[in-house]
Amino acid sequence: MRTLPLILLAACSQAPDAPVESAATVLGAEVPADATLPPPTTLTLVGDTFASVETPFDMGVTDAFPEEHVFLLAGAEPGEGPCHRLIGGYCLDITPPIAIAATGAGGPDGTIDFGMIAPRYAGSRYCFQAVAVRGLAGLATGLSEVICTDFCADEDADRDGYCDAFDVCFGPDEVDGDADGICDSLDTCPGGADGADSDSDGVCDHLDACPGFPDDLDENGDGVPDDCESVWGEVAFVATHGRASGCSYDNAHEVDWADLGSMDWHSCMLEASRRKAMLYSNAYTYNGGWSTHRNGDNAMTSNWSTYTEQSATSSAACLVGRDPRAWSDSEPLLFEAEHDGLLWVYEDLGARNYDECQLEAANHGASIISPSVVGLGTGDNYWVNTVHACNTYEWIGCSGGCYSYDNYGAYSRSSVRDCMIGYAKAGS
């Protein structure tokens, strides 16, 4: 924005661009700043911050004394300005060059309308301050706050005080309450960033009741979108196939289990969560069922001695179980994450023996899972459910593409590996 020589403003009967007086001719010579002066009295200046060239714009004072003479000064920018003798040595709050843009006398109600006419040059800017010389030697001088006005060549179509060239939105105001760069009158996401809709469901992220899923699907009308409606524990677990055998440490192999049939991996995880059960396919239930590790788009299937996986959208047996050693099925977990169409509740418990990890999963109504299930890495060195309960214990390796295992004598305890447990709370 360029600042033009200060002969461009006009007021009252002056013609546009008529010469105006320097402030020093009426305020007296400049003097050094005096830090011992009391605060000046105040004036209230009101006016437009944008205006079109060669058109009237508002600038006035609301609280002058009746008949009091007030000067409207125009400077380049707000800042530490010169101090003048006739105003008691007080300093202006606008920077040079400074000129008298208009003068006026207070009306009976203390108001002054300076009757300003904008300059003819677009792109100019002036900063205004009102001054009333008061008191003996100006020691009660009144000074207003500073208002800066930018002048543009076109109109203000929405009459909001902002020229169209500077107007960031067409509307009755220029308020941006959430500071996202979008005026409140046009803001589609009040309180948050416009356009931030990570799941493309038409609901802004900060208002999204179900991040990662469509908010408008709510079959039971309870206000919770279907894909965030928790399925955890909504079905009682029934061990239709009895108790598995094996020879694991602390009899961890004695899992009550059920065969839920063939289905895709997502469905199997949700069915396990509905029953607060864990996936439990191994040589003592039967091999080939889904396990609780993901490797990209594939999910691990349970087979002894050889790591196998297949597409998570394909079908495999869904075998689930409950560890009878558990004293609870509802202990809380700390974290939630949306990943690959499911909303997970999970916790990384750190280093554990396998029997401890399985018992923790049971007490939380969860499965042993690898971090890849919730999108947090490859899963290396994390336990998965055993594929042979007499007596092996498997953990993920090869950047998620294989498993290693302990193969011990009957009832021997495993090594210590990382343990993560979790369940699919919702999704599809």
Buried (B, 14 or more C-beta within 10 A) or exposed (E): EEBBEBEBBBBEEBEBBEEBEBBBEBBBEBBEEEEEBEEBBEBBBBBBBBBBBBEEBBBBBBBBBEEBBBBBBBBBBBEEBBBBBBBBBBBBBBBBBBBBBBBBEBBEEBBBBBBBBBBBBBBBBBBBBBBBBBEEEBBBBBBBBBBBBBBBBEEBEBEBBBBBBEBEBEBEBBEBEBEBEBBBBEBEBBEBBBEEBEBEBEBBBEEBEBBBBBBEBBEEEEEBBBBBBBBBBEEEBEBEBEBBBBBBBBBBBBBBBBBBEBBBBBBBBBBBBBBBBBBBBBBBBBBEBBBBBBBEEBBBBBBEEEBBBBEBEEBBBBBBBBBEBBEEBEBEBEEBBBBBEBBBBBBBBEEBBBBBBBBBBBBBBBBBBBBBBBEBEBBBBBBBBBBBBBBBBBBBBEEBBBBBBBEBEEBEBBBBBBBBBBBBBBBE
